[in-house]
Amino acid sequence: MSLNEGLNQSAAYIAADMEAMRRECDVRIASHDEHSNRLEATIAQLRAELEQVLAEKRQAEADRQEAEQVLEAFRAAVERGTGLRQARGTGPTRLWVVSPDDGPSPAAATRTAPAPQTLTSPVRISGERTLAVLEILSREPDREWTPRAVAMELEAGASGSIDRARALLVNLFHRAVVIKTVAPDSKQTFYRLVAAWEAA
């Protein structure tokens, strides 16, 4: 075999070997691409699940805060009711049976019912979100607000904001800071500020 023939055979062998290596690399690259695509899809799914879990956690925290505020309002209402009862006295109520044939006695004719006592001291309110709602209501104290209107002012109508605003308004209603009226069609509820308040 001549030198040229040997060189040609070596070159052909090297070329074939490099071609085989190139095909092998293509297979490996395709395999890695497939693997990386699967990993990216898994990561995207995990990120979506993480966002969902975090959103549910935030909602749970908001619900817990609302529950604490409702409980606080309930306790405050009980305390105010107890104070009102003590202020009016704890003596037994007397009922008088009057015969239709008997006219009222002079003392009974001139007796007048005692004037109802009013609570003039402002209601002390705590809670950042509750105070924010009161700031909104105080801007237009004569306006009747719907939960939707408060939600637009408070959170610009974000998801779930109407329910959160309604819970805060119900809390204030239980504390006698606002009054509640229902539309004739029972489709809307309105709240109006009626009591003085201050931040606790």
For each residue, the residues with C-beta under 8 A, 3 or more apart:
1: 5 6
2: 5 6
3: 6 7
4: 7 8
5: 1 2 8 9
6: 1 2 3 9 10
7: 3 4 10 11
8: 4 5 11 12
9: 5 6 12 13
10: 6 7 13 14
11: 7 8 14 15
12: 8 9 15 16
13: 9 10 16 17
14: 10 11 17 18
15: 11 12 18 19
16: 12 13 19 20
17: 13 14 20 21
18: 14 15 21 22
19: 15 16 22 23
20: 16 17 23 24
21: 17 18 24 25
22: 18 19 25 26
23: 19 20 26 27
24: 20 21 27 28
25: 21 22 28 29
26: 22 23 29 30
27: 23 24 30 31
28: 24 25 31 32
29: 25 26 32 33
30: 26 27 33 34
31: 27 28 34 35
32: 28 29 35 36
33: 29 30 36 37
34: 30 31 37 38
35: 31 32 38 39
36: 32 33 39 40
37: 33 34 40 41
38: 34 35 41 42
39: 35 36 42 43
40: 36 37 43 44
41: 37 38 44 45
42: 38 39 45 46
43: 39 40 46 47
44: 40 41 47 48
45: 41 42 48 49
46: 42 43 49 50
47: 43 44 50 51
48: 44 45 51 52
49: 45 46 52 53
50: 46 47 53 54
51: 47 48 54 55
52: 48 49 55 56
53: 49 50 56 57
54: 50 51 57 58
55: 51 52 58 59
56: 52 53 59 60
57: 53 54 60 61
58: 54 55 61 62
59: 55 56 62 63 160
60: 56 57 63 64
61: 57 58 64 65
62: 58 59 65 66 160 164
63: 59 60 66 67
64: 60 61 67 68
65: 61 62 68 69 127 129
66: 62 63 69 70 164 167 168 171
67: 63 64 70 71
68: 64 65 71 72
69: 65 66 72 73 127 129 130 167 168 171
70: 66 67 73 74 167 170 171 174
71: 67 68 74 75
72: 68 69 75 76 126 127 171
73: 69 70 76 77 171 172 174 175
74: 70 71 77 78 174
75: 71 72 78 79
76: 72 73 79 80 123 175
77: 73 74 80 81 174 175 176
78: 74 75 81 82
79: 75 76 82 83
80: 76 77 83 84 119 175 176
81: 77 78 84 85
82: 78 79 85 86
83: 79 80 86 87
84: 80 81 87 88 117 119
85: 81 82 88 90
86: 82 83 89 90
87: 83 84 117
88: 84 85 117
89: 86
90: 85 86
91:
92:
93:
94:
95:
96:
97:
98: 102 104
99: 102
100:
101:
102: 98 99
103:
104: 98 108 109
105: 108 109
106: 109 110
107: 110 111
108: 104 105 111
109: 104 105 106
110: 106 107
111: 107 108
112:
113:
114:
115:
116:
117: 84 87 88
118:
119: 80 84
120: 196
121: 196
122: 195 196 197 198
123: 76 175 176 177 195 196 197 198
124: 197 198 199 200
125: 130 131 134 172 175 177 197 198 199 200
126: 72 130 131 199 200
127: 65 69 72 130 131
128: 131 132
129: 65 69 132 133 154 164 168
130: 69 125 126 127 133 134 168 171 172
131: 125 126 127 128 134 135 199
132: 128 129 135 136 154
133: 129 130 136 137 150 154 165 168 169 172
134: 125 130 131 137 138 172 177 193 197
135: 131 132 138 139
136: 132 133 139 145 150 153 154
137: 133 134 140 141 143 145 150 178 191 192 193
138: 134 135 141 193
139: 135 136
140: 137 143 145
141: 137 138 192 193
142: 192
143: 137 140 192
144: 181 190 191 192
145: 136 137 140 149 150 169 190 191 192
146: 149 150 188 189 190 191
147: 150 151 162 163 165 166 169 189 191
148: 151 152 157 162 165
149: 145 146 152 153
150: 133 136 137 145 146 147 153 154 165 168 169 191
151: 147 148 154 155 157 158 161 162 164 165
152: 148 149 155 156 157 161
153: 136 149 150
154: 129 132 133 136 150 151 161 164 165
155: 151 152 158 161 164 165
156: 152 161
157: 148 151 152 161 162
158: 151 155 161
159:
160: 59 62 163 164
161: 151 152 154 155 156 157 158 164 165
162: 147 148 151 157 165 166
163: 147 160 166 167
164: 62 66 129 151 154 155 160 161 167 168
165: 133 147 148 150 151 154 155 161 162 168 169
166: 147 162 163 169 170 189
167: 66 69 70 163 164 170 171
168: 66 69 129 130 133 150 164 165 171 172
169: 133 145 147 150 165 166 172 173 178 180 191
170: 70 166 167 173 174
171: 66 69 70 72 73 130 167 168 174 175
172: 73 125 130 133 134 168 169 175 177 178 191
173: 169 170 176 177 178 179 180 191
174: 70 73 74 77 170 171
175: 73 76 77 80 123 125 171 172
176: 77 80 123 173 194 195
177: 123 125 134 172 173 193 194 195 197
178: 137 169 172 173 191 192 193 194 195
179: 173 191 192 194
180: 169 173 189 190 191
181: 144 189 190 192
182: 186 188 189 190
183: 186 187 188 189 190
184:
185: 188
186: 182 183
187: 183
188: 146 182 183 185
189: 146 147 166 180 181 182 183
190: 144 145 146 180 181 182 183
191: 137 144 145 146 147 150 169 172 173 178 179 180
192: 137 141 142 143 144 145 178 179 181
193: 134 137 138 141 177 178
194: 176 177 178 179
195: 122 123 176 177 178
196: 120 121 122 123
197: 122 123 124 125 134 177
198: 122 123 124 125
199: 124 125 126 131
200: 124 125 126
